[in-house]
């Protein structure tokens, strides 16, 4: 089972789903985005 990575930006609240993981940090607002687990995503609402 392939699990998609989800990233969250704590500056602007942007949430993205990575379709292809290139193995490099995802940056938003000039800072690395936080990787979310599905459980954390549900907590965000
Ligand atoms: Zn951002």
mmCIF file of the protein (N, C-alpha, C, O) and its ligand, coordinates in Angstrom:
data_MODEL
# 
_entry.id   MODEL 
# 
loop_
_entity.id 
_entity.type 
_entity.pdbx_number_of_molecules 
1 polymer     1 
2 non-polymer 1 
# 
_entity_poly.entity_id                      1 
_entity_poly.type                           'polypeptide(L)' 
_entity_poly.nstd_linkage                   no 
_entity_poly.nstd_monomer                   no 
_entity_poly.pdbx_seq_one_letter_code       
;(UNK)(UNK)(UNK)(UNK)(UNK)(UNK)(UNK)(UNK)(UNK)(UNK)(UNK)(UNK)(UNK)(UNK)(UNK)(UNK)
(UNK)(UNK)(UNK)(UNK)(UNK)(UNK)(UNK)(UNK)(UNK)(UNK)(UNK)(UNK)(UNK)(UNK)(UNK)(UNK)
(UNK)(UNK)(UNK)(UNK)(UNK)(UNK)(UNK)(UNK)(UNK)(UNK)(UNK)(UNK)(UNK)
;
_entity_poly.pdbx_seq_one_letter_code_can   XXXXXXXXXXXXXXXXXXXXXXXXXXXXXXXXXXXXXXXXXXXXX 
_entity_poly.pdbx_strand_id                 A 
# 
loop_
_entity_poly_seq.entity_id 
_entity_poly_seq.num 
_entity_poly_seq.mon_id 
_entity_poly_seq.hetero 
1 1  UNK n 
1 2  UNK n 
1 3  UNK n 
1 4  UNK n 
1 5  UNK n 
1 6  UNK n 
1 7  UNK n 
1 8  UNK n 
1 9  UNK n 
1 10 UNK n 
1 11 UNK n 
1 12 UNK n 
1 13 UNK n 
1 14 UNK n 
1 15 UNK n 
1 16 UNK n 
1 17 UNK n 
1 18 UNK n 
1 19 UNK n 
1 20 UNK n 
1 21 UNK n 
1 22 UNK n 
1 23 UNK n 
1 24 UNK n 
1 25 UNK n 
1 26 UNK n 
1 27 UNK n 
1 28 UNK n 
1 29 UNK n 
1 30 UNK n 
1 31 UNK n 
1 32 UNK n 
1 33 UNK n 
1 34 UNK n 
1 35 UNK n 
1 36 UNK n 
1 37 UNK n 
1 38 UNK n 
1 39 UNK n 
1 40 UNK n 
1 41 UNK n 
1 42 UNK n 
1 43 UNK n 
1 44 UNK n 
1 45 UNK n 
# 
loop_
_struct_asym.id 
_struct_asym.entity_id 
A 1 
B 2 
# 
loop_
_chem_comp.id 
_chem_comp.type 
_chem_comp.mon_nstd_flag 
UNK 'L-peptide linking' . 
ZN  non-polymer         . 
# 
_pdbx_entity_nonpoly.entity_id   2 
_pdbx_entity_nonpoly.name        ? 
_pdbx_entity_nonpoly.comp_id     ZN 
# 
_pdbx_nonpoly_scheme.asym_id         B 
_pdbx_nonpoly_scheme.entity_id       2 
_pdbx_nonpoly_scheme.mon_id          ZN 
_pdbx_nonpoly_scheme.ndb_seq_num     1 
_pdbx_nonpoly_scheme.pdb_seq_num     101 
_pdbx_nonpoly_scheme.auth_seq_num    101 
_pdbx_nonpoly_scheme.pdb_mon_id      ZN 
_pdbx_nonpoly_scheme.auth_mon_id     ZN 
_pdbx_nonpoly_scheme.pdb_strand_id   A 
_pdbx_nonpoly_scheme.pdb_ins_code    . 
# 
loop_
_atom_site.group_PDB 
_atom_site.id 
_atom_site.type_symbol 
_atom_site.label_atom_id 
_atom_site.label_alt_id 
_atom_site.label_comp_id 
_atom_site.label_asym_id 
_atom_site.label_entity_id 
_atom_site.label_seq_id 
_atom_site.pdbx_PDB_ins_code 
_atom_site.Cartn_x 
_atom_site.Cartn_y 
_atom_site.Cartn_z 
_atom_site.occupancy 
_atom_site.B_iso_or_equiv 
_atom_site.pdbx_formal_charge 
_atom_site.auth_seq_id 
_atom_site.auth_comp_id 
_atom_site.auth_asym_id 
_atom_site.auth_atom_id 
_atom_site.pdbx_PDB_model_num 
ATOM   1   N  N  . UNK A 1 1  ? 0.841   -1.207 0.000  1.00 0.00 ? 1   UNK A N  1 
ATOM   2   C  CA . UNK A 1 1  ? 0.000   0.000  0.000  1.00 0.00 ? 1   UNK A CA 1 
ATOM   3   C  C  . UNK A 1 1  ? 0.873   1.253  0.000  1.00 0.00 ? 1   UNK A C  1 
ATOM   4   O  O  . UNK A 1 1  ? 1.748   1.425  0.849  1.00 0.00 ? 1   UNK A O  1 
ATOM   5   N  N  . UNK A 1 2  ? 0.620   2.093  -0.945 1.00 0.00 ? 2   UNK A N  1 
ATOM   6   C  CA . UNK A 1 2  ? 1.379   3.335  -1.019 1.00 0.00 ? 2   UNK A CA 1 
ATOM   7   C  C  . UNK A 1 2  ? 0.688   4.404  -0.180 1.00 0.00 ? 2   UNK A C  1 
ATOM   8   O  O  . UNK A 1 2  ? -0.521  4.613  -0.287 1.00 0.00 ? 2   UNK A O  1 
ATOM   9   N  N  . UNK A 1 3  ? 1.478   5.078  0.658  1.00 0.00 ? 3   UNK A N  1 
ATOM   10  C  CA . UNK A 1 3  ? 0.901   6.095  1.525  1.00 0.00 ? 3   UNK A CA 1 
ATOM   11  C  C  . UNK A 1 3  ? 1.378   7.469  1.081  1.00 0.00 ? 3   UNK A C  1 
ATOM   12  O  O  . UNK A 1 3  ? 2.578   7.737  1.014  1.00 0.00 ? 3   UNK A O  1 
ATOM   13  N  N  . UNK A 1 4  ? 0.419   8.330  0.781  1.00 0.00 ? 4   UNK A N  1 
ATOM   14  C  CA . UNK A 1 4  ? 0.772   9.683  0.338  1.00 0.00 ? 4   UNK A CA 1 
ATOM   15  C  C  . UNK A 1 4  ? 1.191   10.521 1.536  1.00 0.00 ? 4   UNK A C  1 
ATOM   16  O  O  . UNK A 1 4  ? 0.675   10.372 2.644  1.00 0.00 ? 4   UNK A O  1 
ATOM   17  N  N  . UNK A 1 5  ? 2.140   11.403 1.276  1.00 0.00 ? 5   UNK A N  1 
ATOM   18  C  CA . UNK A 1 5  ? 2.583   12.312 2.324  1.00 0.00 ? 5   UNK A CA 1 
ATOM   19  C  C  . UNK A 1 5  ? 1.775   13.603 2.257  1.00 0.00 ? 5   UNK A C  1 
ATOM   20  O  O  . UNK A 1 5  ? 1.475   14.116 1.179  1.00 0.00 ? 5   UNK A O  1 
ATOM   21  N  N  . UNK A 1 6  ? 1.435   14.107 3.427  1.00 0.00 ? 6   UNK A N  1 
ATOM   22  C  CA . UNK A 1 6  ? 0.672   15.348 3.515  1.00 0.00 ? 6   UNK A CA 1 
ATOM   23  C  C  . UNK A 1 6  ? 1.484   16.345 4.333  1.00 0.00 ? 6   UNK A C  1 
ATOM   24  O  O  . UNK A 1 6  ? 1.998   16.025 5.405  1.00 0.00 ? 6   UNK A O  1 
ATOM   25  N  N  . UNK A 1 7  ? 1.584   17.547 3.808  1.00 0.00 ? 7   UNK A N  1 
ATOM   26  C  CA . UNK A 1 7  ? 2.375   18.575 4.484  1.00 0.00 ? 7   UNK A CA 1 
ATOM   27  C  C  . UNK A 1 7  ? 1.504   19.770 4.819  1.00 0.00 ? 7   UNK A C  1 
ATOM   28  O  O  . UNK A 1 7  ? 0.580   20.119 4.085  1.00 0.00 ? 7   UNK A O  1 
ATOM   29  N  N  . UNK A 1 8  ? 1.825   20.395 5.962  1.00 0.00 ? 8   UNK A N  1 
ATOM   30  C  CA . UNK A 1 8  ? 1.052   21.521 6.470  1.00 0.00 ? 8   UNK A CA 1 
ATOM   31  C  C  . UNK A 1 8  ? 1.980   22.709 6.716  1.00 0.00 ? 8   UNK A C  1 
ATOM   32  O  O  . UNK A 1 8  ? 3.066   22.553 7.275  1.00 0.00 ? 8   UNK A O  1 
ATOM   33  N  N  . UNK A 1 9  ? 1.549   23.886 6.298  1.00 0.00 ? 9   UNK A N  1 
ATOM   34  C  CA . UNK A 1 9  ? 2.313   25.102 6.555  1.00 0.00 ? 9   UNK A CA 1 
ATOM   35  C  C  . UNK A 1 9  ? 1.702   25.827 7.740  1.00 0.00 ? 9   UNK A C  1 
ATOM   36  O  O  . UNK A 1 9  ? 0.537   26.226 7.705  1.00 0.00 ? 9   UNK A O  1 
ATOM   37  N  N  . UNK A 1 10 ? 2.499   25.994 8.792  1.00 0.00 ? 10  UNK A N  1 
ATOM   38  C  CA . UNK A 1 10 ? 1.951   26.616 10.001 1.00 0.00 ? 10  UNK A CA 1 
ATOM   39  C  C  . UNK A 1 10 ? 1.868   28.130 9.889  1.00 0.00 ? 10  UNK A C  1 
ATOM   40  O  O  . UNK A 1 10 ? 1.336   28.794 10.779 1.00 0.00 ? 10  UNK A O  1 
ATOM   41  N  N  . UNK A 1 11 ? 2.390   28.675 8.805  1.00 0.00 ? 11  UNK A N  1 
ATOM   42  C  CA . UNK A 1 11 ? 2.297   30.125 8.608  1.00 0.00 ? 11  UNK A CA 1 
ATOM   43  C  C  . UNK A 1 11 ? 0.975   30.503 7.953  1.00 0.00 ? 11  UNK A C  1 
ATOM   44  O  O  . UNK A 1 11 ? 0.259   31.368 8.457  1.00 0.00 ? 11  UNK A O  1 
ATOM   45  N  N  . UNK A 1 12 ? 0.651   29.874 6.852  1.00 0.00 ? 12  UNK A N  1 
ATOM   46  C  CA . UNK A 1 12 ? -0.548  30.260 6.099  1.00 0.00 ? 12  UNK A CA 1 
ATOM   47  C  C  . UNK A 1 12 ? -1.645  29.201 6.170  1.00 0.00 ? 12  UNK A C  1 
ATOM   48  O  O  . UNK A 1 12 ? -2.753  29.432 5.685  1.00 0.00 ? 12  UNK A O  1 
ATOM   49  N  N  . UNK A 1 13 ? -1.354  28.042 6.767  1.00 0.00 ? 13  UNK A N  1 
ATOM   50  C  CA . UNK A 1 13 ? -2.365  27.005 6.891  1.00 0.00 ? 13  UNK A CA 1 
ATOM   51  C  C  . UNK A 1 13 ? -2.531  26.163 5.643  1.00 0.00 ? 13  UNK A C  1 
ATOM   52  O  O  . UNK A 1 13 ? -3.459  25.358 5.555  1.00 0.00 ? 13  UNK A O  1 
ATOM   53  N  N  . UNK A 1 14 ? -1.647  26.339 4.681  1.00 0.00 ? 14  UNK A N  1 
ATOM   54  C  CA . UNK A 1 14 ? -1.707  25.564 3.449  1.00 0.00 ? 14  UNK A CA 1 
ATOM   55  C  C  . UNK A 1 14 ? -1.471  24.085 3.734  1.00 0.00 ? 14  UNK A C  1 
ATOM   56  O  O  . UNK A 1 14 ? -0.571  23.730 4.495  1.00 0.00 ? 14  UNK A O  1 
ATOM   57  N  N  . UNK A 1 15 ? -2.277  23.231 3.125  1.00 0.00 ? 15  UNK A N  1 
ATOM   58  C  CA . UNK A 1 15 ? -2.100  21.790 3.258  1.00 0.00 ? 15  UNK A CA 1 
ATOM   59  C  C  . UNK A 1 15 ? -1.983  21.188 1.871  1.00 0.00 ? 15  UNK A C  1 
ATOM   60  O  O  . UNK A 1 15 ? -2.838  21.407 1.013  1.00 0.00 ? 15  UNK A O  1 
ATOM   61  N  N  . UNK A 1 16 ? -0.929  20.434 1.659  1.00 0.00 ? 16  UNK A N  1 
ATOM   62  C  CA . UNK A 1 16 ? -0.721  19.827 0.344  1.00 0.00 ? 16  UNK A CA 1 
ATOM   63  C  C  . UNK A 1 16 ? -0.530  18.323 0.472  1.00 0.00 ? 16  UNK A C  1 
ATOM   64  O  O  . UNK A 1 16 ? -0.089  17.809 1.500  1.00 0.00 ? 16  UNK A O  1 
ATOM   65  N  N  . UNK A 1 17 ? -0.880  17.640 -0.614 1.00 0.00 ? 17  UNK A N  1 
ATOM   66  C  CA . UNK A 1 17 ? -0.670  16.199 -0.683 1.00 0.00 ? 17  UNK A CA 1 
ATOM   67  C  C  . UNK A 1 17 ? 0.393   15.947 -1.743 1.00 0.00 ? 17  UNK A C  1 
ATOM   68  O  O  . UNK A 1 17 ? 0.288   16.424 -2.873 1.00 0.00 ? 17  UNK A O  1 
ATOM   69  N  N  . UNK A 1 18 ? 1.414   15.196 -1.364 1.00 0.00 ? 18  UNK A N  1 
ATOM   70  C  CA . UNK A 1 18 ? 2.506   14.932 -2.289 1.00 0.00 ? 18  UNK A CA 1 
ATOM   71  C  C  . UNK A 1 18 ? 2.173   13.692 -3.120 1.00 0.00 ? 18  UNK A C  1 
ATOM   72  O  O  . UNK A 1 18 ? 2.015   12.592 -2.590 1.00 0.00 ? 18  UNK A O  1 
ATOM   73  N  N  . UNK A 1 19 ? 2.072   13.896 -4.423 1.00 0.00 ? 19  UNK A N  1 
ATOM   74  C  CA . UNK A 1 19 ? 1.775   12.781 -5.323 1.00 0.00 ? 19  UNK A CA 1 
ATOM   75  C  C  . UNK A 1 19 ? 3.039   12.014 -5.655 1.00 0.00 ? 19  UNK A C  1 
ATOM   76  O  O  . UNK A 1 19 ? 3.033   10.785 -5.733 1.00 0.00 ? 19  UNK A O  1 
ATOM   77  N  N  . UNK A 1 20 ? 4.123   12.750 -5.850 1.00 0.00 ? 20  UNK A N  1 
ATOM   78  C  CA . UNK A 1 20 ? 5.409   12.126 -6.126 1.00 0.00 ? 20  UNK A CA 1 
ATOM   79  C  C  . UNK A 1 20 ? 6.422   12.674 -5.137 1.00 0.00 ? 20  UNK A C  1 
ATOM   80  O  O  . UNK A 1 20 ? 6.698   13.874 -5.120 1.00 0.00 ? 20  UNK A O  1 
ATOM   81  N  N  . UNK A 1 21 ? 6.975   11.794 -4.315 1.00 0.00 ? 21  UNK A N  1 
ATOM   82  C  CA . UNK A 1 21 ? 7.938   12.233 -3.316 1.00 0.00 ? 21  UNK A CA 1 
ATOM   83  C  C  . UNK A 1 21 ? 9.332   12.243 -3.925 1.00 0.00 ? 21  UNK A C  1 
ATOM   84  O  O  . UNK A 1 21 ? 9.924   11.195 -4.183 1.00 0.00 ? 21  UNK A O  1 
ATOM   85  N  N  . UNK A 1 22 ? 9.842   13.445 -4.149 1.00 0.00 ? 22  UNK A N  1 
ATOM   86  C  CA . UNK A 1 22 ? 11.162  13.579 -4.750 1.00 0.00 ? 22  UNK A CA 1 
ATOM   87  C  C  . UNK A 1 22 ? 12.266  13.517 -3.697 1.00 0.00 ? 22  UNK A C  1 
ATOM   88  O  O  . UNK A 1 22 ? 13.450  13.557 -4.033 1.00 0.00 ? 22  UNK A O  1 
ATOM   89  N  N  . UNK A 1 23 ? 11.887  13.420 -2.444 1.00 0.00 ? 23  UNK A N  1 
ATOM   90  C  CA . UNK A 1 23 ? 12.860  13.283 -1.380 1.00 0.00 ? 23  UNK A CA 1 
ATOM   91  C  C  . UNK A 1 23 ? 13.507  14.588 -0.955 1.00 0.00 ? 23  UNK A C  1 
ATOM   92  O  O  . UNK A 1 23 ? 14.527  14.584 -0.266 1.00 0.00 ? 23  UNK A O  1 
ATOM   93  N  N  . UNK A 1 24 ? 12.918  15.704 -1.362 1.00 0.00 ? 24  UNK A N  1 
ATOM   94  C  CA . UNK A 1 24 ? 13.448  17.000 -0.956 1.00 0.00 ? 24  UNK A CA 1 
ATOM   95  C  C  . UNK A 1 24 ? 12.414  17.708 -0.088 1.00 0.00 ? 24  UNK A C  1 
ATOM   96  O  O  . UNK A 1 24 ? 11.217  17.451 -0.215 1.00 0.00 ? 24  UNK A O  1 
ATOM   97  N  N  . UNK A 1 25 ? 12.870  18.603 0.799  1.00 0.00 ? 25  UNK A N  1 
ATOM   98  C  CA . UNK A 1 25 ? 11.930  19.297 1.679  1.00 0.00 ? 25  UNK A CA 1 
ATOM   99  C  C  . UNK A 1 25 ? 10.925  20.138 0.893  1.00 0.00 ? 25  UNK A C  1 
ATOM   100 O  O  . UNK A 1 25 ? 11.262  20.762 -0.113 1.00 0.00 ? 25  UNK A O  1 
ATOM   101 N  N  . UNK A 1 26 ? 9.675   20.138 1.381  1.00 0.00 ? 26  UNK A N  1 
ATOM   102 C  CA . UNK A 1 26 ? 8.634   20.969 0.779  1.00 0.00 ? 26  UNK A CA 1 
ATOM   103 C  C  . UNK A 1 26 ? 8.606   22.296 1.528  1.00 0.00 ? 26  UNK A C  1 
ATOM   104 O  O  . UNK A 1 26 ? 8.501   22.318 2.754  1.00 0.00 ? 26  UNK A O  1 
ATOM   105 N  N  . UNK A 1 27 ? 8.698   23.395 0.798  1.00 0.00 ? 27  UNK A N  1 
ATOM   106 C  CA . UNK A 1 27 ? 8.801   24.706 1.425  1.00 0.00 ? 27  UNK A CA 1 
ATOM   107 C  C  . UNK A 1 27 ? 7.593   25.566 1.071  1.00 0.00 ? 27  UNK A C  1 
ATOM   108 O  O  . UNK A 1 27 ? 7.172   25.619 -0.085 1.00 0.00 ? 27  UNK A O  1 
ATOM   109 N  N  . UNK A 1 28 ? 7.041   26.240 2.084  1.00 0.00 ? 28  UNK A N  1 
ATOM   110 C  CA . UNK A 1 28 ? 5.982   27.225 1.879  1.00 0.00 ? 28  UNK A CA 1 
ATOM   111 C  C  . UNK A 1 28 ? 6.283   28.395 2.808  1.00 0.00 ? 28  UNK A C  1 
ATOM   112 O  O  . UNK A 1 28 ? 6.727   28.193 3.938  1.00 0.00 ? 28  UNK A O  1 
ATOM   113 N  N  . UNK A 1 29 ? 6.044   29.613 2.340  1.00 0.00 ? 29  UNK A N  1 
ATOM   114 C  CA . UNK A 1 29 ? 6.300   30.805 3.137  1.00 0.00 ? 29  UNK A CA 1 
ATOM   115 C  C  . UNK A 1 29 ? 7.767   30.862 3.602  1.00 0.00 ? 29  UNK A C  1 
ATOM   116 O  O  . UNK A 1 29 ? 8.064   31.425 4.655  1.00 0.00 ? 29  UNK A O  1 
ATOM   117 N  N  . UNK A 1 30 ? 8.661   30.287 2.826  1.00 0.00 ? 30  UNK A N  1 
ATOM   118 C  CA . UNK A 1 30 ? 10.078  30.355 3.128  1.00 0.00 ? 30  UNK A CA 1 
ATOM   119 C  C  . UNK A 1 30 ? 10.529  29.417 4.222  1.00 0.00 ? 30  UNK A C  1 
ATOM   120 O  O  . UNK A 1 30 ? 11.659  29.519 4.700  1.00 0.00 ? 30  UNK A O  1 
ATOM   121 N  N  . UNK A 1 31 ? 9.650   28.490 4.632  1.00 0.00 ? 31  UNK A N  1 
ATOM   122 C  CA . UNK A 1 31 ? 10.018  27.553 5.684  1.00 0.00 ? 31  UNK A CA 1 
ATOM   123 C  C  . UNK A 1 31 ? 9.540   26.155 5.320  1.00 0.00 ? 31  UNK A C  1 
ATOM   124 O  O  . UNK A 1 31 ? 8.533   25.994 4.631  1.00 0.00 ? 31  UNK A O  1 
ATOM   125 N  N  . UNK A 1 32 ? 10.274  25.138 5.790  1.00 0.00 ? 32  UNK A N  1 
ATOM   126 C  CA . UNK A 1 32 ? 9.875   23.770 5.497  1.00 0.00 ? 32  UNK A CA 1 
ATOM   127 C  C  . UNK A 1 32 ? 8.506   23.471 6.077  1.00 0.00 ? 32  UNK A C  1 
ATOM   128 O  O  . UNK A 1 32 ? 8.200   23.856 7.206  1.00 0.00 ? 32  UNK A O  1 
ATOM   129 N  N  . UNK A 1 33 ? 7.680   22.780 5.294  1.00 0.00 ? 33  UNK A N  1 
ATOM   130 C  CA . UNK A 1 33 ? 6.346   22.428 5.755  1.00 0.00 ? 33  UNK A CA 1 
ATOM   131 C  C  . UNK A 1 33 ? 6.432   21.233 6.703  1.00 0.00 ? 33  UNK A C  1 
ATOM   132 O  O  . UNK A 1 33 ? 7.377   20.446 6.644  1.00 0.00 ? 33  UNK A O  1 
ATOM   133 N  N  . UNK A 1 34 ? 5.435   21.111 7.576  1.00 0.00 ? 34  UNK A N  1 
ATOM   134 C  CA . UNK A 1 34 ? 5.386   20.039 8.569  1.00 0.00 ? 34  UNK A CA 1 
ATOM   135 C  C  . UNK A 1 34 ? 4.675   18.843 7.963  1.00 0.00 ? 34  UNK A C  1 
ATOM   136 O  O  . UNK A 1 34 ? 3.587   18.972 7.401  1.00 0.00 ? 34  UNK A O  1 
ATOM   137 N  N  . UNK A 1 35 ? 5.305   17.664 8.082  1.00 0.00 ? 35  UNK A N  1 
ATOM   138 C  CA . UNK A 1 35 ? 4.658   16.473 7.564  1.00 0.00 ? 35  UNK A CA 1 
ATOM   139 C  C  . UNK A 1 35 ? 3.558   16.012 8.515  1.00 0.00 ? 35  UNK A C  1 
ATOM   140 O  O  . UNK A 1 35 ? 3.771   15.881 9.720  1.00 0.00 ? 35  UNK A O  1 
ATOM   141 N  N  . UNK A 1 36 ? 2.377   15.769 7.948  1.00 0.00 ? 36  UNK A N  1 
ATOM   142 C  CA . UNK A 1 36 ? 1.233   15.349 8.749  1.00 0.00 ? 36  UNK A CA 1 
ATOM   143 C  C  . UNK A 1 36 ? 0.928   13.885 8.520  1.00 0.00 ? 36  UNK A C  1 
ATOM   144 O  O  . UNK A 1 36 ? 1.064   13.380 7.406  1.00 0.00 ? 36  UNK A O  1 
ATOM   145 N  N  . UNK A 1 37 ? 0.517   13.206 9.575  1.00 0.00 ? 37  UNK A N  1 
ATOM   146 C  CA . UNK A 1 37 ? -0.039  11.869 9.439  1.00 0.00 ? 37  UNK A CA 1 
ATOM   147 C  C  . UNK A 1 37 ? -1.543  12.020 9.259  1.00 0.00 ? 37  UNK A C  1 
ATOM   148 O  O  . UNK A 1 37 ? -2.100  13.056 9.622  1.00 0.00 ? 37  UNK A O  1 
ATOM   149 N  N  . UNK A 1 38 ? -2.212  11.018 8.709  1.00 0.00 ? 38  UNK A N  1 
ATOM   150 C  CA . UNK A 1 38 ? -3.681  11.114 8.549  1.00 0.00 ? 38  UNK A CA 1 
ATOM   151 C  C  . UNK A 1 38 ? -4.386  11.418 9.863  1.00 0.00 ? 38  UNK A C  1 
ATOM   152 O  O  . UNK A 1 38 ? -5.400  12.117 9.875  1.00 0.00 ? 38  UNK A O  1 
ATOM   153 N  N  . UNK A 1 39 ? -3.857  10.897 10.979 1.00 0.00 ? 39  UNK A N  1 
ATOM   154 C  CA . UNK A 1 39 ? -4.469  11.169 12.273 1.00 0.00 ? 39  UNK A CA 1 
ATOM   155 C  C  . UNK A 1 39 ? -4.399  12.652 12.609 1.00 0.00 ? 39  UNK A C  1 
ATOM   156 O  O  . UNK A 1 39 ? -5.360  13.225 13.121 1.00 0.00 ? 39  UNK A O  1 
ATOM   157 N  N  . UNK A 1 40 ? -3.265  13.267 12.322 1.00 0.00 ? 40  UNK A N  1 
ATOM   158 C  CA . UNK A 1 40 ? -3.104  14.694 12.599 1.00 0.00 ? 40  UNK A CA 1 
ATOM   159 C  C  . UNK A 1 40 ? -4.027  15.523 11.713 1.00 0.00 ? 40  UNK A C  1 
ATOM   160 O  O  . UNK A 1 40 ? -4.563  16.543 12.145 1.00 0.00 ? 40  UNK A O  1 
ATOM   161 N  N  . UNK A 1 41 ? -4.208  15.081 10.476 1.00 0.00 ? 41  UNK A N  1 
ATOM   162 C  CA . UNK A 1 41 ? -5.074  15.815 9.556  1.00 0.00 ? 41  UNK A CA 1 
ATOM   163 C  C  . UNK A 1 41 ? -6.494  15.870 10.098 1.00 0.00 ? 41  UNK A C  1 
ATOM   164 O  O  . UNK A 1 41 ? -7.154  16.905 10.011 1.00 0.00 ? 41  UNK A O  1 
ATOM   165 N  N  . UNK A 1 42 ? -6.969  14.755 10.660 1.00 0.00 ? 42  UNK A N  1 
ATOM   166 C  CA . UNK A 1 42 ? -8.325  14.724 11.197 1.00 0.00 ? 42  UNK A CA 1 
ATOM   167 C  C  . UNK A 1 42 ? -8.448  15.665 12.398 1.00 0.00 ? 42  UNK A C  1 
ATOM   168 O  O  . UNK A 1 42 ? -9.502  16.260 12.620 1.00 0.00 ? 42  UNK A O  1 
ATOM   169 N  N  . UNK A 1 43 ? -7.383  15.793 13.159 1.00 0.00 ? 43  UNK A N  1 
ATOM   170 C  CA . UNK A 1 43 ? -7.409  16.694 14.306 1.00 0.00 ? 43  UNK A CA 1 
ATOM   171 C  C  . UNK A 1 43 ? -7.521  18.150 13.859 1.00 0.00 ? 43  UNK A C  1 
ATOM   172 O  O  . UNK A 1 43 ? -8.120  18.976 14.547 1.00 0.00 ? 43  UNK A O  1 
ATOM   173 N  N  . UNK A 1 44 ? -6.938  18.452 12.700 1.00 0.00 ? 44  UNK A N  1 
ATOM   174 C  CA . UNK A 1 44 ? -6.990  19.815 12.192 1.00 0.00 ? 44  UNK A CA 1 
ATOM   175 C  C  . UNK A 1 44 ? -8.400  20.193 11.771 1.00 0.00 ? 44  UNK A C  1 
ATOM   176 O  O  . UNK A 1 44 ? -8.759  21.371 11.778 1.00 0.00 ? 44  UNK A O  1 
ATOM   177 N  N  . UNK A 1 45 ? -9.187  19.216 11.411 1.00 0.00 ? 45  UNK A N  1 
ATOM   178 C  CA . UNK A 1 45 ? -10.537 19.465 10.966 1.00 0.00 ? 45  UNK A CA 1 
ATOM   179 C  C  . UNK A 1 45 ? -10.578 19.904 9.540  1.00 0.00 ? 45  UNK A C  1 
ATOM   180 O  O  . UNK A 1 45 ? -11.656 20.158 9.003  1.00 0.00 ? 45  UNK A O  1 
HETATM 181 ZN ZN . ZN  B 2 .  ? 2.622   28.927 3.713  1.00 0.00 ? 101 ZN  A ZN 1 
# 
